[in-house]
Amino acid sequence: MNKTEMLKLFVLIERIYPPFRIKNEIVNYYFNYCQQFDYEMALSCIIGHIRKSPYPPSLSHIASRCSLHSLSAEISDSRNWEKEYVLANHVS
């Protein structure tokens, strides 16, 4: 995720949770950490959090959700590869 995308997420959180305030220090501090996140995945995690909680999400919450989503996607990909491999060996 780039800095503009991260700011969009912070603005969304700030609009939904008025006590949450964006400060330059926060943006600069968290940018290095957030670069590894996929924007769409982080947005989806934040929207899911907004639906469930009256409190703003922590970065660790978003990170754990993004990690779980990416891990489940990797497992799904490896299972698809395994199925293709097994089918290919049975066809030959």
ABEGO torsion letter per residue (X at the ends): XBAAAAAAAAAAAAAABAABBBBAAAAAAAAAAAAABBAAAAAAAAAAAAAABABBBBAAAAAAAAAAAAAAAAAAAAAAAAAAAAAAAAAX
